């Protein structure tokens, strides 16, 4: 009887591991599909190249991949992003990039670009960042991603903005590595949308990279284009 229980336990672990790997491959396929759709509409390739080619389903903490359209629609906001949060496990050294063009410790003094460009519409103190610090590269608004550290609500209605924002808490030690970035309009279709003037040369552009928190054992892969 004891031997049977041991065999059942081994089989359960084996099948659980197989299912975990199969579900992990589902995420990999989703990333590849997002890449194909994006590169059909954009002139810069390689923004997904740093995403991992294999990982387990259990290591995924959060993911989001938006898809562009080949035809211009003025009602669609043209900001495409892909994000994958992974638990690094014990192999955290393997997640650090060998090369990068920019490194920073994440804070509100970074050159931050989010999908609604709210930093350049509602936060006056950040409107001149890319002018006063031209060597900075755009990075995501990481407060949009759930690190499992709770969130903070900002009610902007008292300031005249009809908006309530829930920002997720970001690890204090988050290191950000930009691997690729450039300004310019690289869409294959003509996009005529208002963007905040304070973005300057970065009214259109792209950025991709990885951010790492050793304290939380989390790696964040991202790409974005606008």
N, C-alpha and C positions, 0 to 999 in steps of 0.2 A: 504493500500500500504506500509506504514511504517513497519507494522508487518511482511509483506512478506519479505521486505529487511532485517529485523533483522534475520528472520529464515534462509534466504539464507546465510547471513553472518556467522551464527552459524554453518550451515552445511559445509560451505567452510572451516572454521577453523577445524572442526571435521575431514573431509576427508583429509585435508592437514596434520594433525597430524597422521592419520592412515598411509598415504603414507610414511611419514617421518620414522615411526617406521618399516614399511615393508622394506624400503631401508636400514635402520640400520641393520636389521636382515640379509640382504644380506652380509654385511661386516662380521658379526659374523660367518656365514656359511663359508665364505672365509678363516677366521682365523682357523676354525676347520678343514677344508680340508687341509690347509697348515700344520697344526699340524700332521694330520694323515700321510701325505706323508713324512714329516720329520722323524717321529718316526719309520717309516718302514725302514729307512736307518741309524738311529743313535741309540746309546746305552744309551743315557741319556734322560730321559723323564722330563716333567715338565717345560720346557723352555717357554711354552705358558700359563702356569697356571695363571699368573698375569694379562693377557689381560682381559679387561672387557667382561662380558657375555651378556650385553645389553647396547645399546646406540643409540641415534638418528642419522639419516643420516646427519642432519644439523650440528652436532657437529664435524663431521669428516673434518679435514683440509688437511690431507695427509695420504696416506697409500701405502704400498709396501710389497708384500709377494712373495718371490722367492721359487721355488720348486726344490728339489733334484732329482736325478735319481738313480735308484737301481743298475745300471750297470756303472762301471768306464769308463769314456771317457776322454782321455788325453787332448782333445780340450775344455773340459768344466772346468771352474774355480770353484773349490769346495769351495765356500763361500755362505752360505745360511743365509738370514736374513729376518726378519719380522718387520715392523715398522708401528705404528699407532699414528698419531697426533690428539689429541682431544681438543676442546674448553671445559674448565672445568665448565663453567657457574658459578653459585653461590655456588656450592658445592665443592670448591677447597680443603677443609680440608679432604674430603673423598678420595682424590687421593693420599695422602701421605701414604707410606707403613708403616705398624706396625713394621716390622723387615727388616733388610738388612745387608749385610756383608761388605759394603763399601759405603762411601758417599764422594762426591767431588763437588766443584764448577767447572764447565766446563771451561777449558782453554787449550792452546796448550802445557801445561806442563803435561797433563794427559797421561796415557798409552792408546793411541788411535789405534784402529784397524779398517781399512776400507777394502772394498772388494778387492782392488787391492794391498793392503799392501804398498801403495805409501809412507806412512809416514816413512817406514823403507827402502825404496829404494831411495827416492828423497830428504828427509829432514834430513841432516846429524846431526843436533842438537838433534834429537829425537831417534837416533839409539841405544842409551844405556839406555833409560829410564827404561826398565824392568830389567836391570842389576843393575843400580844405585839406583833404588827405587823398591825393590822386593815386597814390601807390596801393591803395586798398582795393581788394577784389570783392565782388558781391557774394554773399553767403545767404543761406535760407534763414527765415524767421523760425528758429527751432522751437519756439513756444507753441507752434502749431502741432507739434508731434508729442504723442503721449509716451513719456518715459516711465510712467508708473509712479510719479512723484507728486501726485495731486495737481490741482490747478488753482489759478487765481482769477476772479471775475473783475472786469473793468467795465463800469457803466459810464459811457461817454455822453449820456443824454443831458446831464447837467451842463456839459460844455457845449451844447448845441449840436452834437452829432448823434443822429438816431442809430445808435449802435451799442450792443452789449457784447463784450468779447470775453471768452474764457481762454486764458493762456495757461498752457501746461508749464509746470516748473521744470527748469533745465538743470542738469547736473552742474555743480559749481566748477568742476575741473574739466569741462568739455573743451577739448582741443580740436580745432578745425583746420583741415588741410584742403586747400583748393588745388585740384589737379589740372583743370582746364577752365578757362574763362576768356571771354572776349565781348566787346561791344560792337553793335551793328545789327542791321536787319537782315537776317539770313533765311527768312521764310521764303518758300518757293511761290507763295501767292502774295499778292499785294495786300498788306494789312494797314488800314488807316484808322487807328484808334488813338484817342487822347491819352497821353501819359503825362504824369507830373513833370513840369519844366525843370524841377529841381533834380531830376535824374540826370540831366545833362546828356553826355555822350552815351549813357547807359539806359536811354529810353527803350532800347532794344538790346538784347544780348543773351549770353548763356553762361552757365557756371556748373561745374560738377566737382565732386570730391567726397571726402569721408571725414566724419567727426568721431572722436573717441573719448569715452569717459572710463578711466580706470576704476574710479570709485564705485560706479554702478555696473561695470563690466559690460558696457554697451558700445556698439559701433553703429554709426548712422551713415548709410550710403545715400547720396543724393545726386540728382541732375535737375536742372531747370532751364527753361528758355522762354523768352518773352518778347 
